[in-house]
């Protein structure tokens, strides 16, 4: 199963990507050719894969776990209600058509 998402990086480059059901958002974005720092290797301990999901799809991204909430609280100067760590965002069919904006390098 797949969904199609649109990703915009910090330089304004936008691409449509296919997100496979066995990938996290981070894995889909990297597979789509976007370089994401992800210093911790996708273990929810750095927030360098922070992304914003458009308001129409944020609920479809499923609830945040406690570790993700804690990290987003630490970067509350840039995080908002549409923030997610892409390494912690699991595939969801409801994300089809979502627009993802990558947070500039932290």
C-alpha positions as CSV (number, residue, x, y, z in Angstrom):
1,X,0.0,0.0,0.0
2,X,1.1,3.5,-0.7
3,X,0.0,7.1,-0.4
4,X,1.2,10.2,-2.3
5,X,2.6,13.2,-0.4
6,X,4.1,16.5,-1.4
7,X,7.3,17.5,0.4
8,X,8.9,20.9,0.5
9,X,12.4,21.3,1.8
10,X,14.1,24.3,3.5
11,X,15.2,25.7,0.0
12,X,11.6,25.6,-1.3
13,X,12.2,22.6,-3.5
14,X,9.0,20.6,-3.8
15,X,8.5,17.0,-4.9
16,X,5.6,14.6,-5.0
17,X,6.7,11.3,-3.3
18,X,5.2,7.9,-2.8
19,X,5.1,6.8,0.9
20,X,5.2,3.0,1.3
21,X,3.3,1.4,4.1
22,X,6.5,-0.2,5.6
23,X,8.2,3.2,5.9
24,X,8.2,6.0,8.4
25,X,7.8,9.5,7.0
26,X,11.5,10.0,7.5
27,X,12.3,6.9,5.4
28,X,9.9,8.0,2.7
29,X,11.4,11.5,2.5
30,X,15.0,10.2,2.4
31,X,14.0,7.7,-0.3
32,X,12.5,10.6,-2.2
33,X,15.8,12.3,-2.4
34,X,15.6,14.8,0.4
35,X,18.7,15.0,2.7
36,X,17.4,15.0,6.3
37,X,20.0,15.2,9.0
38,X,18.3,12.8,11.5
39,X,21.3,12.9,13.8
40,X,20.0,10.2,16.1
41,X,19.2,7.8,13.3
42,X,15.5,8.0,13.8
43,X,15.4,7.2,17.5
44,X,13.4,10.2,18.7
45,X,16.3,11.8,20.5
46,X,17.4,14.8,18.5
47,X,14.5,16.5,16.6
48,X,16.6,17.2,13.5
49,X,13.9,15.5,11.4
50,X,11.2,17.9,12.5
51,X,8.5,18.5,9.9
52,X,5.2,20.3,9.6
53,X,2.2,18.5,8.3
54,X,-0.6,20.6,6.7
55,X,-3.5,21.2,9.0
56,X,-5.9,19.1,6.9
57,X,-3.8,16.0,7.5
58,X,-2.3,16.4,10.9
59,X,-4.9,14.2,12.6
60,X,-4.3,11.4,10.1
61,X,-0.7,11.4,11.2
62,X,-1.8,9.5,14.3
63,X,-1.1,10.6,17.9
64,X,2.4,11.5,19.1
65,X,4.1,9.3,21.6
66,X,5.5,10.7,24.8
67,X,9.2,10.8,23.6
68,X,8.1,12.8,20.6
69,X,6.0,15.2,22.7
70,X,9.0,15.8,25.0
71,X,11.3,16.7,22.1
72,X,8.8,19.0,20.5
73,X,8.3,20.7,23.8
74,X,12.1,21.4,23.9
75,X,11.9,23.2,20.5
76,X,8.7,25.1,21.3
77,X,10.1,28.2,19.7
78,X,9.6,26.5,16.2
79,X,7.2,23.7,16.9
80,X,3.5,24.0,16.6
81,X,0.3,21.9,16.6
82,X,1.3,20.6,13.1
83,X,4.8,19.6,14.1
84,X,5.9,16.0,14.0
85,X,9.2,14.2,14.1
86,X,9.3,12.5,10.7
87,X,11.1,9.5,12.3
88,X,8.2,8.9,14.6
89,X,5.4,9.4,12.0
90,X,4.1,6.1,10.8
91,X,2.3,5.4,7.5
92,X,-1.4,6.1,7.5
93,X,-3.8,5.9,4.5
94,X,-5.3,9.2,5.7
95,X,-2.0,10.9,4.8
96,X,-2.7,10.6,1.1
97,X,-2.4,14.0,-0.5
98,X,-0.7,15.6,2.6
99,X,1.8,18.4,2.2
100,X,4.9,18.1,4.4
101,X,7.3,21.0,5.0
102,X,10.7,20.1,6.4
103,X,12.0,22.3,9.2
104,X,15.2,24.0,8.2
105,X,18.3,22.4,9.8
106,X,18.6,22.8,13.5
